[in-house]
Amino acid sequence: MVCGKKVNGKIAILKRDVNAQQQGIDSEEGDAETFFNRTYSAHQSDLEKRIFRGYDIKKRPVKNASVPTVVDVHWHVIHVSINQKEQTMTLHGHIYMRWYDEYLVWDPKDFAGIHYARVKKWQVWQPKIRVSNSASGLASAFDFSTSAHVIIQMVEKDRAKVEMYPTFSIKVGCMFDFGDFPYDQNKCSVNLFATDTMAEVQLQNLYNIPPTLSFGWEEQKMKRIISDFKILNVSASQFYYGSGNVSKTAPVTGFELGNTWSMLAVNVDFVRHSPYFWSTIVAPTLVCTMFIQVSFFAPTVSLAFVINLMAIYLEFMFLQDITIKIPLYLSKRPSSITLFHILLISNIVSAVFHGVLCALCSTKVPVPLPIRKIYAVKDYVPASWKEEGMVVDYACDTNWTEWTRTARPLAGLAMFVYFVIMFILYLVVRI
């Protein structure tokens, strides 16, 4: 492109590149060809030299020291790991922080209309944040990454907006209560605070937006089941610490601000995910219950004793599986474990009962008179069930074999009623 301009009666010819367009540039002063031939990196380098000349990263970015720096925080959680044996939770993701800096300012007109600058984390002032319940300790420097993207945006004439996106991997200690295993529900929090008082730095949740969750990609993006637990909800909250107390009411006076620290929390609510509990724990328990019941109706006492021993062996095998799955810390005995415990004791009692009867049947010791009254039950047996022409004086019958034929079915019936009541109570407690 060639254009002319008349100067002192002569036409001065100015050459410009055809691709030279003054987009985003308000001033036309200077050599346009030189200006447009400069690369973006050259402008960016000059911009960094300009804004960081005399900049002190240890100085809070306000010109009026009485004005606190407000830091907006937003959490982006990409993974949650829960260790029930260590009583810990590990949170992975990115934390977005935003504040305004009154020293990192420039005029975009002087730098080809550049409004954004990308710099390194260590080049700018940043709030000193810590995790109060970190498993690595209060002074741990490994919860947040040392390198991060920092974007500076010139939004106003006298201040710039600073945005930082460091990654984090925070492991915190929790107080889990697995007393309702396998239906236990727990909550664990990551507590973040600034080392400066609220007179200098104030943390707050960005627009009160809850944390963003991304546990997977595409169709797995909304998944909530991780290992043995299902994430129910992830929320953010804010509170204040001062004079040894925690409050949700923000301080007002200058004295209160100087003695209070702002804190943010990410709260994770989760419940145990045990889809195979009924098939791996409850079903074997029912099988053992059936073994106990069958033993009372076995044709011989010795066979009943063997069945009880088999059931005890199976229950100890299942008990080993339960002890592997159950957490170490319990505030109370879970109802499922109580039920299994009752069945195990019932089986042992049944085995002892049949073992004693088996020994008595092989002796000539007579049946004591008080327990012979059990024969009165046979008076209520329908006549069709009795052998024809058979008349027995049960009061005079001292044979243990005959006594066991009457006592064992009655004991089995009582045990059956007992088991039904136990299972109903278990289901009622769970519902």
N, C-alpha and C positions, 0 to 999 in steps of 0.2 A: 504494500500500500504506500502511495506517495501523495503527500499533501503539501500545499504551498501556503506561505504567509508573507504578505507584503510588508517589508521593512525598509524605510528610507528610499522608497521608490523602486526597490528591488524585491524580487521574490526569493525567499529563502526556502530551499528544498529540504524537508525532513523525511528521513526514511524510517519506516516502522515495519516490524515483522507482521505478516498477515494474521498470525495466530495471537497477536498481542491484544488481549481483552482486559479491560480494567474492572474485573469482577471483584467486588469486596474491597476496592481501594477508592477512597474518597479524594485523595490528594493527587494532582497531576504534576506536581513539581518534581524535578529531577529528570535524569536520563531514563526514559521509559524502556529503552532496549536493555540497558544494564539492569534495570529493576526487574524486568520480567524474565531475564535469563538466569537469575539467581534461583537456586533450587530451594525446595521447602526445607531441607535439612539445614541449609545455610541460614535461613530465617530462624529456624528453631534453635540453632546454636547461638545465634546472636540474642535470641529471646532469653535463653537460659543464662547467658552471661549478664544480661540486663537485670533480670529479676533476682538472681542469686548474689549479685554484687552487694556485699555487706550484710547478707542475710544470716541470722543466727538461729540455728535449729533448736537451741536451748531456751530461746525466748518465746514466750507465749505470743501468738500472732494477733495481738490487739495493741492499739496505741494508747488506749485508756485502760490502765491496769485494774481499775475497779469494775470493768465489764467482764463477766465470765465468758468463757468459750463454750458454746453449746455444740455437743457432738451427737449427731443423729446416727443411730445404729440399727442395722437390719441383718438378720441371720438367714443364711441359706444353707440348710442342712442336707447333706447328700448321703450320710450313713450314720446309723446308730448301732453300737455294739454293747451288749449287756452281758456282764460276767457275774452270774449269781453266786459263784463260789468266792470270788474276791470282793463281792459287794461293790462293784464299780460299774460305771457307764462311760463309754467313750463316744464322743460326738465329733464327726468330721464334716467339713464344709468350708464355706467362705463367709466372712463377716464384712459387711459394707459399712464404712464410716464416712461421715460427711461433716465438714465444718467450714468456717470462713476465715480466710487469712488476709489481714490488712497490709501485709508487706509484699506479698507475691502479686503485685499489680503491674500492669503495663497498658499502653494505648494500642489497641489492635491496628490502628491506622499506620503505626510506625513499623509494623511487621506483617505486611501483606494481608491484613485482615485476619490474622490468626487469633482465634478466641480460646483455643485449647492448647495445652502443653502437657506432654507425658514425661514424667521425671521418675527418678528412683526414690524408693521409700526413705532412704537415709538422708536425702537432700532436704526434706521439709520437716517442720515441726509436726509432731504427732502426739496424741494423748498417751500417757503411760497407763495401760490397762493391765489388770491381773485377774486371775480366777481365784476367788476366796476359798473354794472347796476343791482345788486341784489336788489330785493324788500325787503329783510331783512336788508339791509344796507351794506355799504362798508366793515365794519369790522365783518360781519357775519361769525361765525365759524360753521354754520350748513349746508352749501351748499355741503360739502364733508364729507363722513363718517370718523369717527375717527379711525376706524379699517380697515385694508386692507391687502391683500396678498402682501408680498414683497419677490422677488426672487433675490438672488445674484448669479451671474455666473462669475466664474473665466475665463476670456477670454484671458487676457494678463498677462505677468509676473508682471507688476507693477501697474495694475489697474483691477477692477472688474466692471461688468455691473450690475446695479441695476434696477429692473423693479417693478413697483407698479401699482395696479389695484383698486383704491378706487372707490366706488359707489358715485353717486351724485344725488341730487334732487335740482335743481336750479330754483328759481322763479324770473323772471326779469320783469321789467316794459317796456312797449312798447308804441309806438304812432301809433295806428291803425287808418286807415281812411276807413270808411264804406260808403263813399259817393256814391259808385256804387252798393250798396245793390240791389239785392242779388248776384251780379256778382263781388263783391269786391275782390281784391287780395292784400295781405299785406306781409310784411317781418319783422321779429323780430330776434334779435341777442343776444347771450350770450357772453359777453366780459370778457375774462380771462386775468389776468396780474400777474406778479411776483412782490412782494414788493421790491426786490432788483433791483438795476439798471443793465443795460446790461454789465457793467464792472465786475459784479459778476455772475449774472444768466441771461441766454438767453433762452427764450422759442421759439420753432419752431415746425411746423407741421411735423409729422413723414413722411418723403419722399413725402410730399405734397399730402398724400392720403386723399380723402374726408371722412367724418364721416361714420361709418358703421351703418346701420339701421336694426333693428330687432323688428318690431312692432307686430309680432305674431309668430306662430309655423306652420310648415309644409305648407299647402296651404295658410295660412294666413300670411306667412312670408313677402310677398311683398305687403301687403295691405298698402294703403296710406290714407284711409278715417278714420278720427277720429272725432267722434261727428259731429258737423256742418261744419267741414272744411276738405279739402283734401290737404295733404302735397304734394307740387309740387317738392321741392328740398331741400336738406340739404347740405350745403357746409361749408368749413372752409377757413378762410382768416387770414392773419397776417399783423399787422401794428405796428407802434412805436409811443410812446407818449413822448414828451420832450418839455420843455419851453412853455407849454400851447398849443402846436400844435400836431395834429395827422398827421403822414406821413406814406407812404408805402415804403419809401426809408430808408434802413438800415443805421445807423450811421457808420462812419469810424474811426474818430480820437478818441484818448483816452478820451479827454474832452467830446466829444459827447456821448460816451458810459457811462461815469459817470453821465450824466444828462438825460439819456433816459431809458425808460422802455419798454420792449417787451410785446406785447399784442396779444392774439389769439381770434378769434371770430368764433362762430358757427352760421351760418345764416340759418334761416328756412323760406322758401317761401311757402305760402299756399293760397288757394282760397276757398271761401265759397261753401259748398256742399248743394244745395237746390233742391233735385229732385222733390219735391212736390210743388214748388213755383207756377207753372202754374196751377196746379189743385186746390190749396188752396187759391191763391190770384188772379191770372189772370182770371180764369174761373168765380169766383163770380163777378169780375168786369165786365166781358162781360154780365153776367146775368142782372146786374143792368143797363147796357147800353140798353139792350133789353127792360127792363121795361120803360125806358125813351122814347124810340122810340114808343112803343105800346101806351103810354099815348096820344100821338098826334093823333092817329088814332082811339081812343075809340069813341063809338057812342055818348056819352054824355060828357059834360064838367065835371060834378060831378064825373063820373066814372074815368075820366082821373086824376082828383085831388086825388082820393083815391089811384090810381095806383102809383102816385108820392110819396105819403106818405109811402106806402109799400116799395118802392124802397129806400127811405131815411132811413127807419128803418133797412133794410137789409145792407145798406152801413155802418151804424154805428156799426152794429154787426161785419162786416168784418174789420172795422177800429180798433176795439178792438183787433182782432187777429193780425193785422199788427203791432200795437204798442207793442205787447208782443214780436214779433220776431225781430223787428228792433233794432239795437244797439243804445246805448245812445249817442255816439259821432259820429257826421257827419260833414265833412268839407263842404258839399253841400247837397242839397236835392236830393235824388236818383230819377232817371227818373220814376221808378215804382210808387213811392209815389206821384210824380208830376201828373202822369196820373190819379191815384186814386183821387187826390185832385180836378183835373179838372172835373172828372165825378161827384163828390159829389156836387160841385158848380153848375154844369149844372142841376143836379136833383133838387136842391133847387130852381134855377131860373125857371125851368119847373113847379114846384109845385106852386110857387108864381104866375106865368103866368096863370095857370089854375084856381087858387083860385080867382084871380081878375076877370077873365072871368065869373066864376060861379056866383060871386056877381053881375056883371053887367047884366047878362042875367035875373036876377030876379028883375031888376029895369026897369023903363021907360025912363032912360037917353038915349038920341039919340046918335048914333055913330057920332063922330066928322067928319066933312067933309074931312079933310086932309087924314084920314086913310081909307076913303071909296074908295080911288083910288085902293085899293087892289082888288076890284071887276073886274078891267080890266083884271086880269089873266084869268077870265072865258071866255073871248073872244077867248082865244087860246085853250080852251077845245074842243075836237072833238064833232061834232054834235050828234054822236051816243051816247055820254055820257049824253047829256042833255035830260030832260024830254020833250016828244013830245008836241008841241003846247004851250009850256011854254015860255012866254016872260016877263022878269022882268027888270024893270028900276033900276039898282043897284045904280045909283047916288042918287035916291030918297029913297032908302031903308035904314032906320035908325034902323033896328032891330039888336040887338047884337047877337041873336041866329044865324041869317043868316050870319053875319060877321064872327063868330067863325067857321062856317062850311068851310069857305074859308081860313081863316088865319091859323087855326091849322095844316092842312096838309102841308101848305107851311113852317110853322115853323118846323114841323117834318122833312121835306126834308132837310132844312138848317142844322138842328141839326145832321142829318145822315151824311151829307157831312163833317161837322165839326169833328165828331167822327172818320170817316175814315181817315181824315188827321192826327188826333192826334195819332191813332194807327200806321199809317205808319211812322210817325216821331219817335215814340217810338222804333219800330223795327229797323229803320235805325240807331238810336243812339246806340242800343245794338249791331248791326252787325259791 
